Amino acid sequence: MKVTRNLRHTPRAVLVAALSALLFLGLVGTASAAPPSADARGSSDCVDRPVPARAVSIQLWTFAEFIGFGTDEATQARHEEVLRRLSEMGYRNVEPFTLSGMTAEEYAALLREYRLKASGRHVDVGMPAEPADIGQILEENRVLGVKYFGSGGTPQFTTEAEWIAYAEYLDTVGEQARKAGQWLMVHNHNWEFETTFGDRTAFDILMQHTERRHVVSQLDLYWAVFAGADPIDVIQEYGNRIRLFHVKDLNEELDRRIEIVGRGDIDFSSIFRAAGGSTRYFVVEHDPRFGDPSFDPFQAAREGFAYLTCTSH
């Protein structure tokens, strides 16, 4: 059974969901009047309405074990192989977490060679006590063509004051980004929804202490569900501040592990309908299973793309 709702949160107005559904249908209906039949796309299922390929991306952390963490020529060659194979699969966008020692100019040239765009980027933007060189990041983003960027995760603070101070720091970074024509995004894990102060989660604090014109959300659907949050309630609370999804599945039967998109229990179709037309990118992701030779990140990429676009893989 697909995971859709959680009684921990009370749903918002039904009208909002209905209007959002109509907006979503208007966004993706141009790609195809209806999803292809199961016979036409293979044996795997797909979302109710296909997502246009132009709106599908993939977080390259999926390939972290394959690429490695070096900066030598061998690492760069593996990174290039990933980009080449993703382009051959039909991807038009990628979301890097590292440049593997390449300059922004070198990486941008690779993207052009394989007809790819950087839909977003995970890069350490620092903390109040350890600020990053935001000017350098913004310049790299300009060269790469990146519009959405942010750290791969937030610190696991324990006090409300720490979360507020961090949010205020992010807001200043987001203001710099806005002036450069870019958006700072917050990517969540489970602790942003599990850490609470009264009736507010840490995620609430991050949203409430940043301006919507400065900071947006990249909602990781796996981690939100894992934490017990209902993504639909989060969407109805924060609306078009949620600009990107990390589309990552959850397998209830296998100790709630991360699963290849479409094989797990998250009801992505319902979530996407609730989001309406505000979602800019649907970013496939599968955290590496380090040391597990049975996991193939390229298979995860193929199936994730096929699931979202309703094409064969």
N, C-alpha and C positions, 0 to 999 in steps of 0.2 A: 504493500500500500504506500502511495506517495505521501510524504510529509507535507502538509499544507498549513494547518493552523495549530496554535498552542494556546491553551486556556490560561496561561500565565498572563497574557495580555488581552485586553478587551478590544474587539474590532471597532474601528471608527465608522463614520456614516456610510451606509450602503451606497448612497448616491455618489460619493467620491469614487468608490471602486467602479461603479457602472460607467461613469464618465471617463475614468482612466482606461477602462477596457476599450471604449470606443476610440480613444486617442491612439491606443496601441494598435488596434486594427487598421487605423488609417496609416500608421507608420510602416507596418510590415506588409500590408496587403498588396502593395505595389510589386513585391517580389514574386508573388504567386497567388492566384485566386484561392487556392486551397493546397494543403500539403499533399505531396505525391502519395500514392498508395504504398502500402508496405512492400508489395511486389516490385514497385518502381524504384524504391530506395534501398532495398535490401531487407534484412531481417530485423534490424534494430528500429526502435521507436524514435519519434522526434517530437519536438514541441508542437502545440496545436497550430500555430502559425509560424512559418519559417522566418528566421531573422535574415535580412539581407547580408550578403557576404561583406559588404562595405562596413557593416556595423559589428562584425565579428573580429575578435583579436585573440591573442594567446599570451599569457604571462610566461616568459622564457625560463622562469624558475622551475617549470615543469621539466626542463632539460638540464638542471643544475649539475646532476651527477654526470651526465654525458659530456657536457661542456667542460666542467671543472672550474676551478677558481684561480687558475694561473693567469699570467699575462704574456706567456711565450707564444711563439708561432704555432705550435701544435694546438694550444688552447684556442687561438684565434681561428685556426682552420676548422676545428670542430664546431665552433660558433657559426662560422660561415656555412658549414654543412647543414646545420639546423635551419638557417634562414632559407637556404636553397630548397630543402625538402618541404618546408612549410609553404613556400610559394608554389611548389608543384602540387601540393594538396588543395590549393585554392585560397589559402589565407592571403588577405590583403594588408593585414595589420599585425604588428607584434608589440609586446610590452617588455622591453629589456629590464633586467635587474643589475646588469653589469655590461660594460663595454669591452671586457676582457683585455684591457690594456690598450685598446685602440683609441685614437683621438676621435672627437665628435665628427670631424670631417671625414675620417676614414670609415667610421661606422655609417655615416650618412651615405657615403658612396656605395657601400655594400647594400644598404636598403634600396637605393635606386637600381642597382644591378639586378636585384631580385624582385623588383616591382612591389616593394613593401613600404609601408609607412609605420612610424612609431606612434601608435595611438596614445601611449602613455609611457611612463617610466617610473620605476621604483629606484629611488636614490635617497641616501640619508640626508635629511634636512636639519638634523641636529635637535638640540633641546635648549631650554633657557640657560643652563650652566655650560653647555658646550654647543654654541651656535655653529652652523655650517656656513661655508662661503656661498651664500645664496646667489650673489652676483655671478660667480663662475657657473653654478648650476643653471641659472637662467640663460646664460650665453650658450652653454652646451645644448640646452633644450632648443634654443633658436636654430642652431645649426642642424640639429636632428629633426626639427619639425615637430617637436613634442609640445602639446598643449596642456596635458594633464600629468602631474608628477606628484610624488610624495614618498615618504618612507614606507618600507615594506611592512612596518608594524609600529605600534605605539609602545612606549615604555609601560611596564606593569607597576604603575604608581599605587600606593596604598592609602593616600589621604586625599580628601577632596581639594585641599589647597594646592597640592601638587598637580592635580588634573586641571584645575583652573589656570594655574600659571603656565602649564604646557599649552592649553588652548589659547591663551593670550599670546604666547610666543608664535604659535601657528598662525594666528590672525595677522601678526606683523609680516610673517613670511608670505602669507596669502595676499596681503596688500601689495608687496613688492611684485609678486607674480602677476597680479591683475594689471599693474602698470606696464608690465612687459607683454601683455596679451596672452598670459598663461593662467592656469588654474592649479592651486594647491589642492590635493585630494588626501583625505584621511582613509587609510585602509585598515579595517578592523581584523582582530582575531576574536577569540572567545571572551577574553577578559574584559573588553570594553562593555560587554553586556552582562557579565557576571559580577563585576564590581559595582556596588550600589551604595548610594548615600541618600537615605530616606527613600523617596519615591523616584529618584533619578539614577540612571546608570551613568557610567563613565562616558559612554557614547553620547548620552543626552548632554552632559557637561561640555563635551567637545563641540557639539552643534550649537548649544546655547551661548557659549562664550566666544564664538567666532561669527563673523558676518557672512551671510550667504553669498555676498559678492566676492568674498575673499577665499572661502574654504568650502569645498564640496566633499561628498562621500563617494568612495569606491566600496560598495557594500559587498563583502565576501559572504556569499550565501551559505556556504558550508559552516563557517565559524559562527555565524549568527544562529543557525539552527542548532548547532552543537551546543551553544550556550543556553538554549532554551528560549531564545527570542523568536518572534514570528516576523519574518521579513516583510509580510504584507502590512502588519501594524507599523513597522518602522517606515515603510514607504508612505503610508497614509499620514504619518506624523511629520515627515520631513520632505515629502513631495519631491520637487525637481532639484533639491540639493543632492539627491542621489543620482549622479550622472553616469556612473559605471557600475557594472556588476562583475565580481569574480564568480564565474559560473563553475562551481566545484561541487561534486555530488557527495552524498553521505550514505553509507551502507549500514543499515541498522543491524543486520544479522551478523556482520563481521566486526563486532565491537565498535560500531559507529565510525569506521575508518573512512578516509577519503577514497572516493570511488571514481572510476572513469565516468564522465558526464553521460547520463542516460541509462547507466546501469544501476544507479542507486535509488533512493527513496524520496528525494526532494521533488516537489511538484513545481518545476520551473514554469510551466505554462501559466499557472495561476499567479505566480509572482510577476511574470512579465506582463500579464494583463493588468495587474494592479498598478504597475509602474507607468503604464501609458506611454506617451511619446517622449518622455524626458530622458530616457536612457540613450546615451551616446554610443557606448561600446559594451558589448557582451563578451567578457574576457574569459576564455577557457583557461582552466588551471587544474593541475594535479600535482600536489607536492611530491617530490621524489621519494621513492621507497629505497633509501640508501642501503646498498648491500643486498638488495633483492633482485637477482638476475631475471626473475619471471616478469618483472614490470618493464614494459616497453613504452617510453614516453611518446614515441612517434605514433604508436597505436592509440594512446590516449588523445593525442592531437587530432588524428584522423577521425576517431569516433566522436569527439567533441564537436568538431566542425560539421560532421554529417548530422549530428543530433540537432544542432541549432539551425542549420540551413535546410534540413530535410532533403539531403542528397545522399547518394550511396558512398560507401567508403571502402 
